[in-house]
């Protein structure tokens, strides 16, 4: 019987994984420049963590989590993590990181799981890179996160993205907007989809996030949350916009942007791709969640963060042709046992110096080894046989030009490390 992968779960084979590695490496470099440090949290958490943080009425909790009972006496409900923030907050509280350092900048990367309808840019196992900042309420850190993402796009060669920003207020001013929104939607109840009709009772702000055209047309005329912000929230949002005024392209204020999770407050944002991803065009998103740490048992510490989708970003980069060449491959071809042992030892020395090297372990003709080198895309082949061992000089053949030069055994390591080392990538 032929075994196949589960629907909505994808392999990342050689040829594609290099782009993922490039995204991850660039992200780590950019985050380090902003003084972020990595944290790793479990893939599996108690289900209660997500119901308390994300909200019982969210689609993630109601429809999308992979949840099962553990084999302990209490049959504790466990879930594969559907997002990263809740686990990082749990680790921050449980590890009492606020006692070690009041302000923490953390980033994470890894797989998340949601049982959504698989489509372009959306899988049931998907991968995110996220960043969280704890302990700062000022608008400068909100702007800093957005500028950090802008820097990452530039490092990766991503173009055409659009930043949408909004403020959804706080616990003081949001209730007034909620009442105004409910009053407006009640008069259109019969026109809403079934999900939004239910959301009107549980979490009416999420009606603004509905992707159905019928609902989008209705909320286009709904009251704006920006008209209901308290003085502090208004000042915070205006300050964020002021700090981003020199960003190009300029951020777009979208007063319908609420995000889909309950823990957000004040600043919310989405980076969207201009082309290449279809309807699932959000590449990165996040916002402020000042009450989440306290709601999960920690102190009243503010928080703000984001997550970007690796699959969507890789798809955007591959369709946009933004690629980066791999390090040059040097292939070692040998004939005879003495040459085999010599090239094997040379390969280990060169690899320790960062050179990408491959060679065969079985006795094959030189012609066969050259075909193998060509198939692997080697830039050059170092040929060593009985004659070369006697002379103490190997033959280096460049595959593109077929040019051949001799390389002295005495300085072969230095001669090959410079043109084929990490700097040649």
Helices and strands as residue ranges (DSSP letters): H 17-33, E 37-38, E 44-46, H 47-54, H 59-59, I 60-64, E 67-69, E 77-80, H 85-94, H 97-100, E 104-113, E 125-134, H 139-156, E 162-167, H 174-186, G 189-191, H 194-202, G 204-209, H 213-219, G 225-228, H 231-243, E 252-253, E 265-272, E 282-288, H 292-295, E 303-309, H 310-319, E 329-334, H 337-352, E 356-359, H 366-375, E 380-384, H 386-391, E 393-398, E 404-408, G 409-411, H 412-420, G 422-424
